[in-house]
Amino acid sequence: MKAREFLAQKDQDVTLRNLIKEPLTASELKTLAKRVGGPEVLVAPKQRAEAEGLAGDELLAWLAEDGRRLRRPIIDVGGKVLLGFTNSVREELEDELSE
């Protein structure tokens, strides 16, 4: 996994959770959604069409059913939550970890 390797190179302790085998609960997702700007942000890009029309608690329940529906990885560093591992996320991590 690219994110795991990146964080290891930066000497960061990593807590792993396989979201496919151990999906986040609706309650955990609700808390996470508040931190990232809403439950819509948590939906994996390839799942957006399937999630269309869902919102709020209904969307959170749908996400909780299958960890594949979430944008992954979910990286919590310095109290900031980043979703996915795009170039912009990598740059944000570089900035966050160099402070």
PABA-326675 format. One record per residue: x, y, z of N, C-alpha, C, O in turn; residue in three letters. Coordinates in pm, 1 decimal. Atoms other than C-alpha are relative to their C-alpha. Layout:
PT, X, Y, Z, X, Y, Z, X, Y, Z, X, Y, Z, Ala $
...
***
This chain:
PT, 84.5, -118.5, 0.0, 0.0, 0.0, 0.0, 88.5, 124.2, 0.0, 180.5, 135.0, 81.1, Met $
PT, -81.9, -119.4, 15.0, 143.7, 334.4, -103.0, -3.2, 89.7, 122.5, 101.0, 140.1, 164.5, Lys $
PT, 12.0, -88.5, -116.5, 11.9, 533.6, 193.9, 77.6, -56.3, 117.8, 147.2, 17.4, 187.6, Ala $
PT, -70.4, 63.8, -111.6, 148.4, 283.4, 445.5, 150.9, 16.5, -16.9, 220.7, 50.1, 78.8, Arg $
PT, -143.3, -14.0, 27.5, 493.0, 290.5, 280.0, 45.2, 144.1, 19.7, 150.8, 169.8, 77.6, Glu $
PT, -31.2, -141.9, -14.5, 489.0, 669.7, 266.0, 12.5, 37.2, 147.3, 109.3, 102.0, 187.1, Phe $
PT, -1.0, -33.2, -142.5, 405.6, 699.5, 636.3, 114.6, -69.3, 73.2, 171.6, -12.4, 166.3, Leu $
PT, -113.1, 70.9, -60.9, 667.6, 437.7, 729.5, 130.3, 74.9, -28.3, 216.8, 84.3, 58.8, Ala $
PT, -120.1, -76.8, 35.0, 932.0, 642.4, 545.0, 10.0, 127.5, 83.1, 119.5, 179.2, 105.4, Gln $
PT, 2.9, -121.9, -80.8, 826.3, 941.4, 753.8, 6.4, -32.3, 149.8, -12.8, 56.0, 233.4, Lys $
PT, -9.9, 45.6, -139.9, 869.7, 737.2, 1076.7, -127.0, 27.4, 79.2, -120.6, 69.2, 194.8, Asp $
PT, 128.6, -19.8, -65.9, 499.4, 761.1, 1160.4, -54.2, -133.9, 47.9, -50.4, -233.0, -25.0, Gln $
PT, 67.8, 119.2, -49.2, 327.5, 505.9, 1379.4, -133.1, -9.4, -72.9, -204.6, 89.8, -87.3, Asp $
PT, 121.0, 20.2, 77.5, 41.3, 356.6, 1183.3, -87.9, -102.7, 69.5, -41.4, -210.8, 105.7, Val $
PT, 99.1, 94.3, -50.3, -271.2, 193.1, 1321.2, -83.8, -41.6, -119.2, -148.8, 41.2, -183.1, Thr $
PT, 72.2, 50.1, 116.5, -425.2, -26.8, 1056.6, -132.2, -62.8, 39.8, -144.6, -125.1, 145.2, Leu $
PT, 128.7, 66.1, -16.8, -784.2, -137.9, 1026.5, -48.4, -36.8, -139.6, -65.2, 49.9, -225.4, Arg $
PT, 49.6, 45.5, 129.0, -904.1, -347.1, 736.1, -148.8, 31.6, -7.4, -230.3, -36.9, 54.5, Asn $
PT, 138.2, -47.5, 5.3, -1226.2, -166.1, 648.9, -92.3, -93.7, -77.7, -214.5, -81.0, -70.9, Leu $
PT, 80.9, 99.9, 70.5, -1340.9, -452.9, 427.7, -44.1, -107.4, 99.8, -161.0, -145.7, 104.1, Ile $
PT, 30.0, 105.0, -98.3, -1320.5, -712.5, 704.9, -66.4, 55.1, 125.1, -145.5, -13.9, 189.4, Lys $
PT, 53.4, -62.3, -121.5, -1408.2, -471.0, 986.2, -49.9, 141.6, -34.0, 14.1, 240.6, 1.5, Glu $
PT, 50.9, -132.0, 41.5, -1623.7, -189.0, 841.7, -28.3, 91.3, 119.0, -55.9, 45.7, 230.0, Pro $
PT, 35.9, -97.5, -102.1, -1680.4, 128.8, 1036.5, -150.0, -8.4, 26.1, -228.6, -34.4, -65.0, Leu $
PT, 142.1, 0.3, -35.0, -2010.9, 142.2, 1222.1, -62.8, 132.1, -43.9, 8.0, 228.2, -73.9, Thr $
PT, 70.1, -124.1, 35.8, -2275.1, 402.4, 1138.8, 37.8, 112.4, 95.9, 50.7, 227.8, 55.0, Ala $
PT, -38.7, -99.0, -99.9, -2180.9, 580.0, 1461.6, 141.0, 53.6, -28.3, 163.6, 174.5, -22.9, Ser $
PT, -136.3, -42.7, 33.2, -1809.4, 586.8, 1370.2, -0.8, 86.0, -126.3, 70.7, 185.9, -135.0, Glu $
PT, 8.8, -75.0, 125.1, -1899.6, 708.4, 1022.3, -58.9, 138.9, 22.0, -17.0, 235.7, -41.5, Leu $
PT, 62.3, -130.0, -30.2, -2117.7, 986.3, 1164.6, 104.1, 96.0, 57.8, 110.4, 212.6, 18.9, Lys $
PT, -106.3, -80.3, -60.1, -1826.4, 1112.8, 1374.9, 101.6, 41.4, -106.1, 143.5, 157.1, -111.5, Thr $
PT, -96.6, -27.2, 105.9, -1589.2, 1086.5, 1079.1, -56.5, 100.4, -100.6, 14.3, 190.7, -145.2, Leu $
PT, 64.1, -90.3, 96.4, -1835.8, 1261.5, 847.2, 3.2, 144.5, 48.7, 22.2, 236.5, -30.8, Ala $
PT, -4.5, -135.5, -56.7, -1846.5, 1561.6, 1082.0, 138.7, 62.0, -17.5, 152.1, 183.2, -33.8, Lys $
PT, -137.3, -49.3, 9.1, -1468.5, 1588.7, 1059.1, 43.0, 30.6, -143.8, 134.3, 110.1, -165.6, Arg $
PT, -44.4, -16.4, 138.5, -1447.2, 1572.4, 678.4, -94.2, 82.8, -86.7, -65.4, 106.7, -204.0, Val $
PT, 90.0, -84.7, 76.9, -1743.0, 1783.7, 571.1, -127.5, -66.6, -48.1, -193.3, -17.1, -139.7, Gly $
PT, 126.6, 65.3, 33.2, -2032.1, 1540.1, 550.9, 18.1, -140.7, -53.3, 125.5, -175.9, -102.1, Gly $
PT, -9.6, 139.5, 41.5, -2109.4, 1179.2, 465.4, 25.9, -18.1, -149.6, 83.2, -119.1, -190.2, Pro $
PT, -22.0, 10.9, 145.1, -2102.7, 1246.0, 89.0, 148.5, -8.0, -33.9, 187.5, -73.6, -130.5, Glu $
PT, -144.7, -3.2, 22.1, -1727.6, 1308.2, 112.8, 61.4, -138.6, 21.5, 166.0, -169.5, -35.6, Val $
PT, -52.9, 132.6, -33.3, -1677.0, 954.7, 248.5, -20.5, -104.0, -109.9, 41.9, -210.0, -106.5, Leu $
PT, 32.6, 98.5, 103.4, -1814.9, 780.4, -60.4, 115.6, -13.7, -98.1, 167.3, 85.8, -149.0, Val $
PT, -105.8, 27.3, 97.4, -1553.5, 614.9, -282.0, -44.3, 48.6, -137.9, -161.4, 34.9, -173.3, Ala $
PT, 36.5, -52.2, 131.4, -1542.2, 772.1, -629.2, -75.7, -100.7, -87.9, -170.7, -62.8, -156.5, Pro $
PT, 64.3, 102.0, 84.0, -1642.3, 444.8, -800.0, -138.3, -39.5, 51.4, -211.6, -110.0, -18.0, Lys $
PT, 128.2, 34.8, -59.9, -1945.1, 414.4, -569.8, -100.4, 114.8, -2.0, -214.1, 98.5, 42.4, Gln $
PT, 85.1, -119.3, -7.0, -2089.9, 763.4, -615.4, -133.4, -17.7, -71.7, -236.5, 27.3, -21.6, Arg $
PT, 125.6, 19.3, 74.3, -2348.6, 662.0, -877.3, -96.1, -86.0, 80.4, -216.5, -60.4, 83.1, Ala $
PT, 82.7, 89.8, -80.9, -2473.4, 383.7, -650.3, -57.8, 72.2, 122.7, -166.3, 38.1, 169.8, Glu $
PT, 42.7, -72.7, -120.1, -2501.9, 627.1, -357.1, -92.9, 116.7, -32.1, -146.4, 180.5, 58.6, Ala $
PT, 82.7, -114.0, 39.3, -2696.3, 885.1, -555.0, -139.8, -10.5, 58.9, -203.4, -115.8, 53.1, Glu $
PT, 133.4, -2.8, -60.1, -3016.0, 986.8, -380.0, 0.6, -30.3, 149.1, -99.9, -9.6, 217.2, Gly $
PT, -11.2, 27.5, -143.5, -2892.1, 880.2, -36.7, 61.8, 120.7, 69.5, 147.5, 188.4, 12.7, Leu $
PT, -55.7, -112.2, -75.7, -2818.0, 1139.8, 230.7, -13.3, -28.5, 149.5, -90.3, -114.8, 191.6, Ala $
PT, 10.3, 8.3, -145.7, -2765.6, 1177.0, 603.6, 16.1, -139.6, 55.2, 105.0, -214.2, 14.0, Gly $
PT, -9.0, 129.9, -67.3, -2828.4, 872.0, 820.9, -18.5, -116.3, -96.6, 39.6, -223.2, -77.7, Asp $
PT, 20.5, 106.0, 99.2, -2948.2, 670.6, 522.0, 131.0, -29.7, -74.4, 163.7, -145.8, -99.4, Glu $
PT, -129.1, 16.3, 66.4, -2614.3, 728.9, 346.6, 100.8, -64.9, 94.4, 177.2, -152.0, 52.8, Leu $
PT, -92.0, 59.1, -98.2, -2420.4, 646.1, 664.9, -28.9, -148.8, 18.9, 64.4, -228.6, 28.3, Leu $
PT, 36.8, 141.3, -14.2, -2612.4, 317.8, 703.6, 46.6, -78.5, -122.5, 96.7, -190.2, -109.4, Ala $
PT, -42.9, 64.8, 123.7, -2539.2, 232.7, 338.8, 151.5, -19.7, 0.3, 200.0, -126.3, -37.8, Trp $
PT, -146.2, 9.9, -7.8, -2166.5, 304.8, 389.6, 43.1, -105.8, 101.1, 140.6, -177.6, 78.5, Leu $
PT, -36.3, 94.4, -106.5, -2159.4, 95.0, 708.6, -18.8, -145.2, -44.2, 42.2, -235.3, 13.5, Ala $
PT, 25.7, 136.3, 46.9, -2286.1, -210.1, 517.5, 120.3, -63.0, -69.4, 135.4, -185.1, -67.5, Glu $
PT, -110.3, 53.5, 79.5, -1970.4, -245.6, 307.9, 115.9, 99.4, -2.8, 102.4, 210.3, -54.5, Asp $
PT, -117.4, -86.5, -5.5, -1623.9, -100.2, 366.3, 53.6, 39.2, -136.4, 127.1, 137.4, -147.3, Gly $
PT, -45.6, -34.2, 135.0, -1559.8, -101.6, -10.5, -64.0, 129.5, -51.0, -16.3, 190.2, -146.8, Arg $
PT, 71.4, -120.8, 42.4, -1801.4, 188.9, -39.6, 68.4, 128.0, 47.2, 36.3, 237.3, 0.5, Arg $
PT, -69.7, -115.6, -57.0, -1568.5, 418.1, 157.9, 120.7, 39.8, -82.6, 188.0, -44.1, -142.5, Leu $
PT, -123.8, -49.8, 59.0, -1298.5, 636.1, 14.4, 113.0, -40.9, 93.9, 109.8, -9.8, 212.9, Arg $
PT, -109.0, 51.6, -81.6, -977.7, 474.7, 136.7, 133.3, 36.7, -64.2, 139.1, 60.8, -184.7, Arg $
PT, -3.3, 16.5, -144.7, -734.0, 499.6, 296.2, -51.8, 125.3, 70.8, -61.7, 233.6, 13.1, Pro $
PT, 38.3, -111.2, -86.6, -856.0, 716.2, 579.2, 120.7, 25.6, 89.4, 159.8, -59.8, 169.0, Ile $
PT, -123.2, -32.4, -72.3, -554.3, 891.6, 726.7, -30.2, 112.0, 98.7, -75.4, 219.6, 59.7, Ile $
PT, 19.9, -99.0, -105.0, -579.5, 1077.0, 1057.1, 138.2, 35.6, 53.7, 202.3, -44.4, 121.8, Asp $
PT, -132.5, -43.2, -43.8, -264.7, 1275.2, 1123.5, -10.7, 140.5, 57.5, -62.3, 231.7, -7.1, Val $
PT, 2.3, -130.9, -64.9, -229.2, 1562.3, 1366.0, -140.5, 56.0, 16.8, -160.2, 177.5, 13.7, Gly $
PT, 137.2, -44.4, -17.3, -605.2, 1573.7, 1418.0, -70.7, 34.8, -130.5, -186.6, 76.3, -129.6, Gly $
PT, 55.9, -28.1, 132.0, -662.8, 1619.9, 1044.6, -27.1, -133.0, -69.7, 55.0, -224.6, -65.1, Lys $
PT, 36.9, 122.9, 70.4, -844.1, 1354.6, 839.2, 12.8, 22.5, -149.6, -42.2, 117.6, -205.1, Val $
PT, -18.2, -4.3, 144.7, -738.9, 1291.2, 480.7, -55.9, -129.0, -58.8, -39.4, -236.5, -1.0, Leu $
PT, 62.8, 116.2, 63.5, -923.1, 1056.8, 244.5, 65.4, -27.8, -134.4, 88.9, 63.4, -213.7, Leu $
PT, -65.2, 38.9, 123.8, -763.7, 863.0, -38.0, 149.1, 27.4, 10.1, 198.1, 76.8, 111.7, Gly $
PT, -143.4, -29.0, 0.3, -399.9, 886.4, -135.4, 39.5, 56.6, -136.4, 120.0, -0.8, -209.6, Phe $
PT, -27.8, -69.9, 125.0, -392.0, 1126.5, -427.2, 125.8, 84.5, 17.1, 181.0, 94.0, 126.7, Thr $
PT, -117.4, -88.0, -8.3, -104.8, 1359.3, -510.1, -24.0, 116.2, 95.7, 66.5, 156.0, 169.0, Asn $
PT, 27.3, -112.7, -89.6, -278.1, 1642.9, -325.2, 1.2, -45.1, 146.0, 45.5, 30.0, 232.9, Ser $
PT, -4.5, 53.1, -136.8, -320.2, 1423.6, -14.2, 145.2, -23.1, 41.2, 184.3, 7.9, 153.8, Val $
PT, -142.6, 22.5, -28.7, 46.7, 1323.7, -35.7, 68.9, 132.0, 33.6, 148.4, 138.5, 127.3, Arg $
PT, -59.4, -131.8, -25.9, 144.6, 1693.2, -52.6, -44.4, 54.3, 135.5, 35.5, 111.9, 209.3, Glu $
PT, 50.9, -45.2, -130.8, -78.3, 1774.2, 245.6, 71.1, -74.0, 113.6, 106.6, -14.6, 215.3, Glu $
PT, -71.1, 78.9, -101.2, 83.8, 1491.7, 441.3, 144.0, 48.5, 15.5, 195.4, 60.0, 126.7, Leu $
PT, -138.3, -52.3, -4.4, 429.2, 1620.2, 349.5, 3.5, 125.8, 85.5, 89.1, 139.8, 172.9, Glu $
PT, 5.6, -125.2, -76.3, 333.5, 1963.2, 485.8, -27.8, -25.7, 147.3, 38.3, 30.3, 234.8, Asp $
PT, 42.7, 29.5, -137.1, 164.6, 1822.8, 796.7, 112.3, -65.2, 80.1, 131.0, -33.7, 197.7, Glu $
PT, -103.1, 75.5, -71.6, 454.7, 1591.5, 885.7, 132.8, 74.9, 9.1, 220.7, 35.9, 85.9, Leu $
PT, -125.6, -75.0, -6.7, 728.2, 1847.8, 824.2, -6.0, 115.1, 99.9, 94.0, 182.6, 124.1, Ser $
PT, 15.8, -110.7, -96.2, 588.0, 2095.3, 1078.2, 60.6, -33.6, 133.1, 56.3, 47.9, 225.3, Glu $
***
